[in-house]
Amino acid sequence: MIYKDDIKDNDAFIFELDNVLYPEKDYLLQVYYLFAQFIEYGEQIDAQGIIAFMNDVYLKEGHADIFDQTAAQFGLDQKYRVNFDLLHQNARLPLKLLMFAPVLSFMQEIHQSGKKLFLLADGDPLKQLNKIRQMEWNGVEQYLTVYFTEEIAKGSTAAAVVEIINKHALDAKKTMFIGLNNLNQDSALSYEIKFLTISKLLVS
């Protein structure tokens, strides 16, 4: 693996969750499927049509306004927003969430080298915990220490990373943060923490 030197040179590794350990769409599209099934049962609207519409909106525009667009398209009452939001927090998925293969291999090598593994999940802790519980970890989960940015740093990724470093007495210069984008890179570098963008890892 290209990043063996990173494992050798660092003592601790902090991973983000969404689109870093796994593709977030694998979670969201299953939630949309379950929501469509719920609406079909309650409103007798064909679930397949709702699923197709939501998938199309998500792939073109993302998830931000997907409930509003779906409600407008199919004439759904706003009361269903509560069900839609709750599904994100407690949905039992039809399929397990699978990690990116290079990320799984990287984490396994980190553990085998005796280094520390952390997971830092940003966003609603209940939703993120639901994702974590339904991932296929291949045994890696037993070596992970999990934190939620909302709980330890009020949503600030940079502050949460520093909190982890302080709490575990880590050497910041021997800590690597594996994240999604340049915003997190800037935050990590401001504390002299090494950064690895997930896009580089996935093409290795």
C-alpha positions in Angstrom: 0.0 0.0 0.0 1.2 3.5 -0.9 0.6 4.8 2.7 2.7 2.4 4.7 5.0 5.3 5.5 2.1 7.2 7.0 1.4 4.3 9.3 5.0 4.1 10.3 5.4 7.8 10.9 2.2 8.4 12.9 0.8 7.1 16.2 -2.9 7.9 15.8 -5.4 8.2 13.0 -8.7 10.1 13.1 -11.3 9.2 10.4 -14.4 11.1 9.4 -17.5 9.0 8.6 -19.7 10.1 5.7 -18.0 9.6 2.3 -14.8 8.7 4.0 -15.4 5.3 5.5 -18.3 4.5 3.1 -20.5 6.2 0.4 -23.2 8.2 2.2 -25.6 7.6 -0.7 -25.7 3.9 0.3 -27.5 5.0 3.5 -29.7 7.8 2.1 -31.0 5.8 -0.8 -32.1 3.0 1.5 -33.8 5.5 3.8 -35.7 6.9 0.8 -36.7 3.4 -0.2 -38.1 2.8 3.3 -39.9 6.2 3.3 -41.5 5.4 -0.1 -42.7 2.0 1.3 -44.2 3.8 4.3 -46.0 6.3 2.1 -47.4 3.6 -0.1 -48.8 1.8 2.9 -50.4 5.0 4.3 -51.4 6.9 1.2 -51.7 4.1 -1.5 -49.2 5.9 -3.7 -47.0 3.7 -5.7 -43.7 3.3 -3.9 -41.7 2.7 -7.1 -42.6 6.1 -8.5 -41.5 7.9 -5.2 -38.3 5.9 -5.1 -37.4 6.8 -8.7 -38.2 10.5 -8.1 -36.2 10.7 -4.9 -33.2 8.9 -6.4 -33.3 11.2 -9.4 -33.4 14.4 -7.2 -30.6 13.1 -4.9 -28.3 12.2 -7.8 -28.9 15.6 -9.5 -29.2 18.0 -6.5 -28.2 16.2 -3.3 -30.4 15.6 -0.2 -30.9 19.1 1.2 -34.5 19.8 -0.1 -35.5 16.3 -1.1 -38.5 16.0 1.3 -40.0 19.3 0.1 -39.6 18.3 -3.5 -41.1 14.9 -3.0 -44.0 16.3 -0.9 -44.8 18.8 -3.7 -44.5 16.2 -6.4 -46.8 13.6 -4.8 -49.1 15.9 -2.7 -47.8 14.7 0.6 -48.9 16.3 3.9 -46.2 18.0 5.9 -46.9 15.7 8.8 -44.8 13.1 7.0 -41.7 15.2 7.5 -41.5 13.8 11.1 -41.5 10.2 9.7 -38.9 11.2 7.1 -36.6 12.7 9.8 -37.1 9.8 12.2 -36.2 7.3 9.5 -32.8 8.9 9.2 -32.3 8.3 12.9 -33.7 4.8 13.4 -34.2 3.1 10.0 -33.3 -0.6 10.0 -31.7 -0.9 6.6 -32.4 -3.7 4.2 -28.6 -3.9 3.4 -25.5 -3.4 5.5 -23.3 -0.4 4.7 -20.1 -1.5 3.2 -16.8 0.3 3.8 -14.6 1.4 0.9 -12.2 -1.5 0.4 -9.0 0.7 0.5 -10.1 2.4 3.7 -10.9 -1.0 5.4 -7.4 -2.2 4.4 -5.8 0.9 5.7 -7.5 0.7 9.0 -6.6 -3.0 9.4 -3.0 -2.2 8.7 -3.1 0.7 11.2 -4.4 -1.7 13.9 -1.9 -4.4 13.1 0.8 -1.8 13.5 -0.3 -1.1 17.0 -1.5 2.4 16.3 -4.6 4.1 17.6 -7.8 4.4 15.6 -10.5 7.1 16.1 -13.8 7.8 14.3 -15.1 11.4 14.4 -18.8 11.6 13.2 -20.1 15.0 12.2 -23.9 15.7 12.2 -26.8 14.5 14.2 -25.4 12.0 16.7 -28.5 9.7 16.6 -28.4 9.5 12.8 -24.6 8.9 12.8 -24.9 6.2 15.4 -27.6 4.5 13.4 -25.2 4.4 10.4 -22.3 3.1 12.6 -24.5 0.3 13.9 -25.4 -0.9 10.5 -22.0 -0.9 8.9 -20.1 -4.1 8.0 -17.0 -3.4 10.0 -15.1 -6.7 9.4 -14.0 -6.6 13.1 -12.4 -3.1 12.9 -15.1 -1.6 15.2 -13.6 -3.3 18.3 -10.5 -1.2 17.9 -12.2 2.1 17.2 -12.8 4.9 19.7 -15.9 6.9 18.5 -16.7 10.6 19.0 -19.4 12.9 17.8 -18.5 16.5 16.9 -21.9 17.7 18.2 -21.2 16.2 21.6 -17.6 17.1 22.2 -17.2 20.4 20.2 -20.6 21.7 19.2 -20.1 20.7 15.6 -16.6 22.1 15.0 -14.4 19.4 13.4 -11.2 21.2 14.2 -12.1 21.7 17.9 -13.2 18.1 18.1 -9.9 16.9 16.7 -8.0 19.0 19.3 -10.3 17.6 22.0 -9.4 14.0 21.0 -5.7 14.8 21.0 -5.9 16.4 24.4 -8.1 13.7 25.9 -5.8 10.9 24.8 -2.5 12.8 25.2 -1.6 12.3 21.6 1.2 14.0 19.8 -0.5 16.3 17.3 2.5 16.1 14.9 2.1 12.3 14.9 -1.6 12.4 14.4 -3.2 12.0 10.9 -6.7 13.2 10.1 -8.4 11.3 7.2 -11.2 13.5 5.8 -13.2 14.6 2.9 -12.3 18.1 1.7 -10.0 21.1 1.9 -11.9 22.8 4.7 -11.0 20.0 7.1 -7.5 20.0 5.7 -7.1 23.7 6.7 -8.4 22.9 10.1 -6.0 20.1 10.6 -3.0 22.0 9.4 -3.7 24.9 11.7 -3.0 22.5 14.6 0.0 20.9 12.8 -2.0 17.7 12.3 -1.2 15.7 9.1 -4.1 15.4 6.7 -4.9 12.7 4.1 -7.7 13.4 1.7 -9.9 10.4 1.2 -9.8 10.8 -2.6 -6.0 10.0 -2.6 -6.6 6.9 -0.5 -9.4 5.6 -2.7 -7.3 5.8 -5.8 -4.2 4.1 -4.3 
